[in-house]
Amino acid sequence: MVDHIPSPPIAPPDLEPGWQQAVVIRYTRESDLPALEWDGEYSHMRRIYAETYQRTQQGQALMWLAEHPAAGVIGQVFAQVRTQQKKMPRREKQAYIHSVRVKPDYRNAGIGTRLMHTAEGDLARRGFSQVSLNVAFANPNARRLYERLGYRPVEQVAGQWSYYDHNNVLRRVNEPGWRMMKKL
């Protein structure tokens, strides 16, 4: 993958009334991957984005993004549709949502809700009956969003995971939190 050269940030369209109506939620294309790095803020996640996109090509994941014509990519949500979780009864078809993110200047405008509704609707059309996600204890705003959308905490999770960043450095993450579930 070619390194992304950050473009200058575009001011949020918050002065333009009704800017939210111009936002389009769509599937992520391979050419969108550099934009998910948010001008370098998430370049350390480059490999995760590329691997997740590869899984979309194998039918194992889905990736959506929120895009504004003037501001570009302002949000994202990914879903793992083939999980390794052993706790689910075989009769239930469950997806796992992750990497839900909206750029700070565009939060509290309904974009996260639209992303989640789009993901849930798509998953339901594909026959999924349940969806789960993890939310860190340190992120109460996200938990409030998920609860408003009908997710309920089902267990505490250690939230420990690791990945190799864009420089092939192993990064360890410790985000204890809640696993939350929702019936679709």
Stockholm file with secondary structure:
# STOCKHOLM 1.0

chainA/1-184         MVDHIPSPPIAPPDLEPGWQQAVVIRYTRESDLPALEWDGEYSHMRRIYAETYQRTQQGQALMWLAEHPAAGVIGQVFAQVRTQQKKMPRREKQAYIHSVRVKPDYRNAGIGTRLMHTAEGDLARRGFSQVSLNVAFANPNARRLYERLGYRPVEQVAGQWSYYDHNNVLRRVNEPGWRMMKKL
#=GR chainA/1-184 SS CCCCCCCCCCCCGGGSTTGGGGCEEEECCGGGGGGGGTTTTTGGGHHHHHHHHHHHHTTSEEEEEEEETTTEEEEEEEEESSCCCSSSCTTCCEEEEEEEEECGGGTTSSHHHHHHHHHHHHHHHTTCCEEEEEEETTCHHHHHHHHHTTCEEEEEECCEEEEECTTSCEEEEECCEEEEEEEC
#=GC SS_cons         CCCCCCCCCCCCGGGSTTGGGGCEEEECCGGGGGGGGTTTTTGGGHHHHHHHHHHHHTTSEEEEEEEETTTEEEEEEEEESSCCCSSSCTTCCEEEEEEEEECGGGTTSSHHHHHHHHHHHHHHHTTCCEEEEEEETTCHHHHHHHHHTTCEEEEEECCEEEEECTTSCEEEEECCEEEEEEEC
//
